């Protein structure tokens, strides 16, 4: 089976968000169609452990991590969606789309309308962290909110 490389990003400013991210990472690692996963959460943790770096620089560092994952041609960027950073998700989705990296929007709670740009640029929309274990990243079925709305 062919395998793919994925990076996962999302808000990690609360303990609840961090716990969801860790669970999502575990499900991705169980998925046989994924050969490599970049945990932006783990990379950001390393940043905070470095005493020589000013803590206020974490936002730009996190953006650099995501951009690096996009630039290094990950096959997928998974974005855990919450109501916290809609504009950031739009920007990340558009950046990934422009570079040919497929975006998967992962809703862990309720659906949040992210807007036409994000819907158009995303490759798939998944509902629930457990879906990461089952999604076929090799065949990569197109499951966008736009298509879901057309079906309903």
PyMOL commands that set and color helices and strands:
alter all, ss='L'
color gray80, all
select helices_A, chain A and resi 15-30+40-49+55-71+86-99+116-121+131-134+145-151
alter helices_A, ss='H'
color red, helices_A
select strands_A, chain A and resi 4-10+34-39+76-81+102-107+124-127
alter strands_A, ss='S'
color yellow, strands_A
deselect
rebuild
show_as cartoon
